[in-house]
Amino acid sequence: MSAIYTTDEYGRPFIIVREQDKKHRKTGIEATKAHIVAAKTVSNIVRTSLGPRGLDKILISPDGDITISNDGATIMSQMAIENQIGKLLVELSKSQDDEIGDGTTGIVVLAGALLEQAEELLDRGIHPIRISDGFERACKIAVAHLDKVSDVIPWSKDDTSDLFKCAKTSLGSKIVNKCHDQFAQIAVDAILSVADLERKDVDFELIKMEGKVGGELANTSLVKGVVIDKDFSHPQMPKEIKDAKIAILTCPFEPPKPKTKHKLDITTVKEFEELQKYERDTFESMIKQVKDCGANVVACQWGFDDEANSLLLQHKLPAIRWVGGPEIELLAIATNGRIVPRFEDLSGEKLGSAGTIREMTFGTTNENMIVVEDCANSKAVTVFVRGGNKMIVDEAKRSLHDAMCVVRNLIVDNRVVYGGAAAEISCSIAVDKEADQVSSIEQYAMRSFARALDAIPMALAENSGLPPIETLSFVKSQQIKQGITSLGVDCMDTGINDMKEQFVFDPLISKRQQFLLATQLVKMILKIDDVIVHKTDDQ
Amino acid sequence: MARRGQVPMMQPQVIVLKEGTDTSQGVPQLLSNISACLAVCDTIRTTLGPRGMDKLIVDGQGRVTISNDGATIMKLLDVVQPAARTLVDIARAQDAEVGDGTTSVVLLAGELLKEVKEFVEEGVSSQVIIRGFRRAAELAIERIRQLAVSVDRTDAAEARALLEKCAATSMNSKLIGSQKEFFTKMVVDAVMRLDQDQLNEDMIGIKKIPGGAMQDSLLVDGVAFKKSFSYAGFEQQPKAFDAPRIVCLNVELELKAEKDNAEVRVDRVADYQAIVDAEWKIIFDKLDAIMATGANVVLSRLPIGDLATQYFADRNVFCAGRVSKDDLDRVCEATGCRIQSTTTDLTAAHLGTCERFEERQIGGQRFNLFRGCPEAKTCTIVLRGGAEQFIDEVERSLHDSIMVVRRAIKSHAVVAGGGAIEMELSRYLRESARRIEEKQQLVITAVAKALEVVPRQLCENAGFDTTDFITQLRARHAQDPDRFRWYGVDIEEEAVSDLFEKFVWEPALVKINAIASATEAACLVLSVDETVSSQKSQDPMAAGRPMPGR
């Protein structure tokens, strides 16, 4: 169908819009329906990865890289969705990821459920804007209700047990739940060591994640310091240094070169010898400068050639070369050292200090890593993830990131709601109740919103192998009967429905954000009644 | 091919124009131009009003835009038909002039053409119609000026209420309609912060950060911009200052060759050191000059290299390089510093200050915030939302509102929206037309009918019974022009009511401009009776594209 089709008085079509025949247009309800179908398809894909018993997806990129993930945002972004509405959903989960870091699957499932409900309402002939108005109202009620059912969890630097439980909830659905406690503890410790509690600010740049294939998940550890994926420049250098004083250099271990283009003509043997002597002298004076200021380890952003390397060894100066920019920075922060741009500026107080620096060797492979521990400043930490294969290591990193986000969110705002879809069910009940008091058409949309909220517990139950409808109706009736809002779906089949007892917590801001974002996106999709797509040639 | 002769007899063809030139002329040409305009109007018809829908447009590069803004949609449609292009232009002109009402202006122009299409078919000279249009426009604009209600400027609270109401009306049709209380406050606050004489909207920075809900958007009473690319050492710099001393530079602080093509010839190896030292001295001189002023926040448009970053980190100074020009301009505006292109002669007098500077995490990004600026004639709106397209649309909507508020500050006259003013004008024109003896009577009546398109479309988009509402409105306005002057379509209540009391206010200027430019456009389309479009010169892109028809 062409974009704009008009005929003149003789019935001949004429062109108004550039390359009209290449454009593709959909209007009215047809367009809205097409969007809903697209969104539903996308949300159905991630639906099965919701909850502790949710399953993972395997994604193969065009170059054959394999990703296995349970994280909604990762799955969505790797799927390379073409459809416009699908892309919006991808952005939606990405936004949740950027802002909150967790709950990326839930938000897509919720948006899909809302659109599914909207479709039914459209079939009944309700104007799309009325539907979105109703959703908006319902969302307001739900968010207000979330505030009501939320609980404040106390935590302090010494008592982190509740933070730990929240991190556990987030990790519940991930592959790492084999080492559940350990990972949760790592997440909590990592965040607490870099958090600025006064400003409630957590800088993720200070947490580095290193992964290495080999070993098992249980070997994952938190290093209060820095791990550098490098080894000492010479194999004969000592493998462990105690009470290290580190010189952090950003200049190469070679005679200084001007940045301006330069040229040196060598015409005689004597001149050549002079040059050689000069080079050696410079090396020696550099090493002397390093030694004089008291350093016993050198970390260098650039490299040095074999000659310098052996000179360093002769002078018993272990050195690490080709350390990347971010690592240099992290190292400087961790050891309270200063980055030194040239040898002349080296002085005692600019050195970083660390308790130990040691080279770690893994298994039978000849791979080494340098671990800098017991640093002067514990603000920089590194999580060192181990796992059987690359996919697991990557997924473990992602899961840990999610868990750390949860902890971060709780530091910013320590209110929680109960997981296991308890909050959703309770909001659904609240919205349903309010809907009865609305006199206009929005009533229908509000009820649909409540039903869409039910989709989350249903998906949870389904993924956990429980009968979805039975479970939902049981929990719902119990919530109403007992008036306890913390009852949820018992995914782990422990026989306890009260999520308070199971310690399944979600940060309030994460849930709130899910509701708001999903509703706003659905509103946007419902508001579109006209799609003009410029077809590419291959279509 | 020359002109297609409609003469029945075969005559030798005289070739006047180059082969391939397309010409069309006369009444049929006029009519096809009108149909082209109507087709374009139909596309954006449904975006009008609070229940208007959005359009999703994907362009050739696969960029997606979702919008409700008439001017944006018209631009993205990429209209090539010359007559229809005029509609695109008026939408753009309206956008530039008043910023709002872009959909209504296109709609109105289209409707004017539609109403007189019959006349053209019946052979009325287009000059007569044009004169009629002009007369009607004059009458209408005069009437708006009479009716417009001026709000007392002296009372600050009143004036603010007026601005908020105008902003709210312009937001009604947009995605942010449901959050309008929140956003109107933000928009009005933002505009009030500007220099009230200049009202330069460039001084309102809009930053978009995906993530967060719309309600998480915030207004910073100063400047905010995204952390620029930083080098190693940046994290060791302090990230918060009270009363910082800010220096803005246009200087590259990097160790590099002073001249790109310079070459140094070294005779002896020992000379190496001398040259290197000279190079270091150049940059250290610059850095020392900056430090000598006592600055502790250094911003530069050009890169600040790793050496300088570490130098500043050593001295507890914050620095950011590659700050974009408009951000830096706003920093200057807010803190009172001046951008310096050299570090020589830098004195403490060139520094600016504010209450607090800090780097903060907003969403997934880190932001530099300068707050509590002493002479803040600038502010920054940080927008949040679920998807990029979503934030883009919010930005466009806010832009419209900002423009409306700006207009309203300048002229305090307002009229009621929701089709009320159009109905009143329609009634007035109909009445005036009866006293005119010439053919123009018909044309002015046609204009009167065309004006009804706004309330009609509002009803249609909302799914109301259009005929019912229009007849009701017509009756009300005829019964008692004074009492029912501001009756229009009340979408909320699904009824006909006094919209002035419901605070659906729009600056009178928006309406005046809309009517004037819609009439101009319609006149322009009517006055063209021939299109001569020369064939595109061998454009490889155009190969195979069908010839533009008449």
HADDOCK unambig.tbl for C-alpha pairs under 7 A between the chains (distance, minus, plus):
assign (segid A and resid 4 and name CA) (segid B and resid 39 and name CA) 6.70 0.50 0.50
assign (segid A and resid 6 and name CA) (segid B and resid 36 and name CA) 6.95 0.50 0.50
assign (segid A and resid 6 and name CA) (segid B and resid 39 and name CA) 6.75 0.50 0.50
assign (segid A and resid 8 and name CA) (segid B and resid 32 and name CA) 5.22 0.50 0.50
assign (segid A and resid 9 and name CA) (segid B and resid 32 and name CA) 6.98 0.50 0.50
assign (segid A and resid 14 and name CA) (segid B and resid 548 and name CA) 6.89 0.50 0.50
assign (segid A and resid 14 and name CA) (segid B and resid 549 and name CA) 5.16 0.50 0.50
assign (segid A and resid 14 and name CA) (segid B and resid 550 and name CA) 6.72 0.50 0.50
assign (segid A and resid 15 and name CA) (segid B and resid 81 and name CA) 6.59 0.50 0.50
assign (segid A and resid 15 and name CA) (segid B and resid 548 and name CA) 6.13 0.50 0.50
assign (segid A and resid 15 and name CA) (segid B and resid 549 and name CA) 6.59 0.50 0.50
assign (segid A and resid 16 and name CA) (segid B and resid 36 and name CA) 6.52 0.50 0.50
assign (segid A and resid 16 and name CA) (segid B and resid 79 and name CA) 5.60 0.50 0.50
assign (segid A and resid 16 and name CA) (segid B and resid 80 and name CA) 5.41 0.50 0.50
assign (segid A and resid 16 and name CA) (segid B and resid 81 and name CA) 4.46 0.50 0.50
assign (segid A and resid 17 and name CA) (segid B and resid 77 and name CA) 6.67 0.50 0.50
assign (segid A and resid 17 and name CA) (segid B and resid 78 and name CA) 5.74 0.50 0.50
assign (segid A and resid 17 and name CA) (segid B and resid 79 and name CA) 4.15 0.50 0.50
assign (segid A and resid 17 and name CA) (segid B and resid 80 and name CA) 5.17 0.50 0.50
assign (segid A and resid 17 and name CA) (segid B and resid 81 and name CA) 6.70 0.50 0.50
assign (segid A and resid 18 and name CA) (segid B and resid 78 and name CA) 5.85 0.50 0.50
assign (segid A and resid 18 and name CA) (segid B and resid 79 and name CA) 5.89 0.50 0.50
assign (segid A and resid 18 and name CA) (segid B and resid 80 and name CA) 5.48 0.50 0.50
assign (segid A and resid 88 and name CA) (segid B and resid 387 and name CA) 6.24 0.50 0.50
assign (segid A and resid 91 and name CA) (segid B and resid 386 and name CA) 6.93 0.50 0.50
assign (segid A and resid 91 and name CA) (segid B and resid 387 and name CA) 5.06 0.50 0.50
assign (segid A and resid 92 and name CA) (segid B and resid 386 and name CA) 5.06 0.50 0.50
assign (segid A and resid 92 and name CA) (segid B and resid 387 and name CA) 5.44 0.50 0.50
assign (segid A and resid 95 and name CA) (segid B and resid 210 and name CA) 5.44 0.50 0.50
assign (segid A and resid 95 and name CA) (segid B and resid 211 and name CA) 3.80 0.50 0.50
assign (segid A and resid 95 and name CA) (segid B and resid 212 and name CA) 6.92 0.50 0.50
assign (segid A and resid 95 and name CA) (segid B and resid 386 and name CA) 5.70 0.50 0.50
assign (segid A and resid 95 and name CA) (segid B and resid 387 and name CA) 6.73 0.50 0.50
assign (segid A and resid 96 and name CA) (segid B and resid 211 and name CA) 5.74 0.50 0.50
assign (segid A and resid 98 and name CA) (segid B and resid 211 and name CA) 6.13 0.50 0.50
assign (segid A and resid 98 and name CA) (segid B and resid 363 and name CA) 5.67 0.50 0.50
assign (segid A and resid 98 and name CA) (segid B and resid 364 and name CA) 4.38 0.50 0.50
assign (segid A and resid 99 and name CA) (segid B and resid 211 and name CA) 5.26 0.50 0.50
assign (segid A and resid 99 and name CA) (segid B and resid 212 and name CA) 6.09 0.50 0.50
assign (segid A and resid 99 and name CA) (segid B and resid 363 and name CA) 4.32 0.50 0.50
assign (segid A and resid 99 and name CA) (segid B and resid 364 and name CA) 5.63 0.50 0.50
assign (segid A and resid 129 and name CA) (segid B and resid 51 and name CA) 5.95 0.50 0.50
assign (segid A and resid 256 and name CA) (segid B and resid 273 and name CA) 6.86 0.50 0.50
assign (segid A and resid 256 and name CA) (segid B and resid 276 and name CA) 6.70 0.50 0.50
assign (segid A and resid 257 and name CA) (segid B and resid 272 and name CA) 6.82 0.50 0.50
assign (segid A and resid 257 and name CA) (segid B and resid 276 and name CA) 6.35 0.50 0.50
assign (segid A and resid 258 and name CA) (segid B and resid 275 and name CA) 6.15 0.50 0.50
assign (segid A and resid 258 and name CA) (segid B and resid 276 and name CA) 4.77 0.50 0.50
assign (segid A and resid 259 and name CA) (segid B and resid 256 and name CA) 5.43 0.50 0.50
assign (segid A and resid 259 and name CA) (segid B and resid 257 and name CA) 4.93 0.50 0.50
assign (segid A and resid 260 and name CA) (segid B and resid 257 and name CA) 4.39 0.50 0.50
assign (segid A and resid 260 and name CA) (segid B and resid 262 and name CA) 6.59 0.50 0.50
assign (segid A and resid 260 and name CA) (segid B and resid 263 and name CA) 6.32 0.50 0.50
assign (segid A and resid 260 and name CA) (segid B and resid 264 and name CA) 6.90 0.50 0.50
assign (segid A and resid 261 and name CA) (segid B and resid 262 and name CA) 6.40 0.50 0.50
assign (segid A and resid 261 and name CA) (segid B and resid 263 and name CA) 4.65 0.50 0.50
assign (segid A and resid 261 and name CA) (segid B and resid 264 and name CA) 6.05 0.50 0.50
assign (segid A and resid 262 and name CA) (segid B and resid 263 and name CA) 5.21 0.50 0.50
assign (segid A and resid 262 and name CA) (segid B and resid 264 and name CA) 4.35 0.50 0.50
assign (segid A and resid 262 and name CA) (segid B and resid 265 and name CA) 5.57 0.50 0.50
assign (segid A and resid 262 and name CA) (segid B and resid 266 and name CA) 6.85 0.50 0.50
assign (segid A and resid 263 and name CA) (segid B and resid 264 and name CA) 6.31 0.50 0.50
assign (segid A and resid 263 and name CA) (segid B and resid 265 and name CA) 5.00 0.50 0.50
assign (segid A and resid 263 and name CA) (segid B and resid 266 and name CA) 5.94 0.50 0.50
assign (segid A and resid 264 and name CA) (segid B and resid 265 and name CA) 6.18 0.50 0.50
assign (segid A and resid 264 and name CA) (segid B and resid 266 and name CA) 5.03 0.50 0.50
assign (segid A and resid 264 and name CA) (segid B and resid 267 and name CA) 6.24 0.50 0.50
assign (segid A and resid 275 and name CA) (segid B and resid 269 and name CA) 6.04 0.50 0.50
assign (segid A and resid 278 and name CA) (segid B and resid 269 and name CA) 6.97 0.50 0.50
assign (segid A and resid 325 and name CA) (segid B and resid 232 and name CA) 5.44 0.50 0.50
assign (segid A and resid 326 and name CA) (segid B and resid 232 and name CA) 6.11 0.50 0.50
assign (segid A and resid 328 and name CA) (segid B and resid 232 and name CA) 6.75 0.50 0.50
assign (segid A and resid 329 and name CA) (segid B and resid 232 and name CA) 4.99 0.50 0.50
assign (segid A and resid 329 and name CA) (segid B and resid 233 and name CA) 5.40 0.50 0.50
assign (segid A and resid 333 and name CA) (segid B and resid 236 and name CA) 6.30 0.50 0.50
assign (segid A and resid 338 and name CA) (segid B and resid 314 and name CA) 7.00 0.50 0.50
assign (segid A and resid 339 and name CA) (segid B and resid 233 and name CA) 6.70 0.50 0.50
assign (segid A and resid 339 and name CA) (segid B and resid 310 and name CA) 6.30 0.50 0.50
assign (segid A and resid 341 and name CA) (segid B and resid 307 and name CA) 6.18 0.50 0.50
assign (segid A and resid 513 and name CA) (segid B and resid 212 and name CA) 6.43 0.50 0.50
assign (segid A and resid 513 and name CA) (segid B and resid 213 and name CA) 6.46 0.50 0.50
assign (segid A and resid 516 and name CA) (segid B and resid 213 and name CA) 5.83 0.50 0.50
assign (segid A and resid 517 and name CA) (segid B and resid 213 and name CA) 5.51 0.50 0.50
assign (segid A and resid 517 and name CA) (segid B and resid 386 and name CA) 5.36 0.50 0.50
assign (segid A and resid 521 and name CA) (segid B and resid 386 and name CA) 6.49 0.50 0.50
assign (segid A and resid 524 and name CA) (segid B and resid 175 and name CA) 6.88 0.50 0.50
assign (segid A and resid 527 and name CA) (segid B and resid 53 and name CA) 4.90 0.50 0.50
assign (segid A and resid 527 and name CA) (segid B and resid 54 and name CA) 5.35 0.50 0.50
assign (segid A and resid 528 and name CA) (segid B and resid 53 and name CA) 5.47 0.50 0.50
assign (segid A and resid 528 and name CA) (segid B and resid 54 and name CA) 4.27 0.50 0.50
assign (segid A and resid 528 and name CA) (segid B and resid 55 and name CA) 5.27 0.50 0.50
assign (segid A and resid 528 and name CA) (segid B and resid 56 and name CA) 6.40 0.50 0.50
assign (segid A and resid 529 and name CA) (segid B and resid 53 and name CA) 5.78 0.50 0.50
assign (segid A and resid 529 and name CA) (segid B and resid 54 and name CA) 6.04 0.50 0.50
assign (segid A and resid 529 and name CA) (segid B and resid 55 and name CA) 6.10 0.50 0.50
assign (segid A and resid 530 and name CA) (segid B and resid 54 and name CA) 6.93 0.50 0.50
assign (segid A and resid 530 and name CA) (segid B and resid 55 and name CA) 4.77 0.50 0.50
assign (segid A and resid 530 and name CA) (segid B and resid 56 and name CA) 6.06 0.50 0.50
assign (segid A and resid 531 and name CA) (segid B and resid 55 and name CA) 5.88 0.50 0.50
assign (segid A and resid 531 and name CA) (segid B and resid 56 and name CA) 4.64 0.50 0.50
assign (segid A and resid 531 and name CA) (segid B and resid 57 and name CA) 5.72 0.50 0.50
assign (segid A and resid 532 and name CA) (segid B and resid 56 and name CA) 6.28 0.50 0.50
assign (segid A and resid 532 and name CA) (segid B and resid 57 and name CA) 4.73 0.50 0.50
assign (segid A and resid 532 and name CA) (segid B and resid 58 and name CA) 6.12 0.50 0.50
assign (segid A and resid 533 and name CA) (segid B and resid 57 and name CA) 5.88 0.50 0.50
assign (segid A and resid 533 and name CA) (segid B and resid 58 and name CA) 4.63 0.50 0.50
assign (segid A and resid 533 and name CA) (segid B and resid 59 and name CA) 6.54 0.50 0.50
assign (segid A and resid 534 and name CA) (segid B and resid 58 and name CA) 5.71 0.50 0.50
assign (segid A and resid 534 and name CA) (segid B and resid 59 and name CA) 5.22 0.50 0.50
assign (segid A and resid 534 and name CA) (segid B and resid 60 and name CA) 5.29 0.50 0.50
assign (segid A and resid 536 and name CA) (segid B and resid 60 and name CA) 6.92 0.50 0.50
